[in-house]
C-alpha cells in the first residue's frame, strides 16, 4: 500500500500524512512535521478521508477554497500495515525520508480526532 506526506503552505503551515487504507487515503494533519528520530512524538489530527489520487497532488489550491495554498510532496513510498485497532495503527514506512516503524496512537485528551505519531525502530 502507498503513503504520501504533503507539505501544505495553507493558513497554518503543516504536513499531511496520507495512507492508502479501506479504498481511500486516511489522512492526518501534522502541524510540526513527522518525527524522524526514534522516540520522537508529534500531534497528528485526523481529517476527512481523501481520494487515493489526491495523494500525488502537488500544486496550488486557489484562494477561497478549503485548504488554499501551495502543496508539495515531501515524501512518498510504500508502507506495510503491522497492526490496526480503533486506537492504534502501527506501520513500517519505506519512503525516501520516512523509513522504519511508526505508531499512531489515539490521544483523546487532546480531542476526538487527536492522535500521536511516534517514530519507532
C-alpha positions in Angstrom: 0.0 0.0 0.0 1.2 3.5 -0.6 1.6 6.6 1.6 2.5 10.2 1.0 3.3 13.2 3.1 2.4 16.6 1.6 3.9 19.8 2.9 1.0 22.3 2.9 1.5 26.0 2.9 -2.0 26.9 4.0 -3.1 29.5 6.6 -1.0 27.4 9.0 2.0 25.6 7.6 1.7 21.8 8.3 2.2 18.4 6.8 -0.5 16.0 5.7 0.1 12.3 6.2 -1.9 10.1 3.9 -2.1 6.3 3.9 -4.0 4.2 1.4 -6.4 2.2 3.6 -10.0 0.9 3.0 -10.1 2.2 -0.5 -9.3 5.8 0.5 -6.4 8.0 1.7 -6.8 8.1 5.5 -5.4 11.5 6.4 -3.8 13.3 9.4 -2.6 16.9 9.6 0.7 17.0 11.4 1.4 20.6 12.5 5.1 20.2 13.4 6.1 17.7 10.8 6.7 14.0 11.0 9.2 12.7 13.7 12.5 11.5 12.3 14.3 10.3 15.4 13.4 7.2 17.4 11.1 8.0 20.3 10.0 11.5 18.9 6.3 12.2 19.1 4.1 14.7 17.2 0.5 15.6 17.4 -1.5 14.3 14.4 -5.1 15.4 13.8 -7.2 13.0 11.8 -9.0 14.8 9.0 -11.5 13.7 6.4 -10.6 10.9 4.1 -9.3 11.9 0.6 -9.3 10.1 -2.7 -6.2 7.9 -3.3 -5.5 10.0 -6.4 -5.1 13.1 -4.2 -2.0 11.5 -2.6 0.0 12.5 -5.6 -1.2 16.1 -5.8 1.2 18.9 -6.0 0.1 22.4 -6.8 -1.8 25.4 -5.7 -5.2 25.3 -4.1 -6.9 28.6 -5.1 -7.8 31.3 -2.6 -11.3 31.0 -1.3 -11.2 27.2 -1.4 -10.8 24.9 1.6 -7.1 24.4 2.2 -6.0 27.3 0.0 -2.2 27.4 -0.5 0.7 25.5 -2.0 1.0 21.8 -1.7 4.3 19.9 -2.3 5.1 16.2 -2.0 7.5 16.0 0.9 7.8 12.2 0.8 6.1 9.1 -0.6 6.5 5.4 -0.9 5.1 2.1 0.2 4.1 1.0 3.7 3.4 -2.2 5.5 0.5 -2.3 8.0 1.7 -4.1 11.1 -1.2 -3.6 13.4 -4.6 -1.8 13.3 -7.2 -1.2 16.0 -9.5 1.6 16.9 -6.9 3.3 19.0 -3.6 2.2 17.4 -2.1 1.9 13.9 1.4 0.5 13.5 3.2 0.7 10.1 6.5 0.3 8.5 7.3 3.2 6.1 9.5 2.6 3.1 9.9 6.1 1.7 12.8 8.4 0.9 12.7 10.3 4.2 10.3 8.2 6.4 11.8 4.8 7.0 11.1 2.2 9.7 8.3 1.7 12.1 5.8 4.4 13.2 2.9 4.1 15.6 -0.2 6.3 15.5 -1.9 6.2 19.0 -5.3 7.8 19.7 -4.9 10.8 22.1 -8.4 11.6 23.3 -7.3 14.1 25.9 -6.4 16.4 23.0 -9.7 16.0 21.2 -11.7 13.3 19.5 -9.6 13.3 16.3 -6.3 13.7 18.0 -3.5 11.1 17.7 0.2 11.0 18.5 2.5 9.7 15.9 5.7 8.2 17.3 8.8 7.1 15.5 9.7 3.5 16.5 12.6 1.3 15.2 
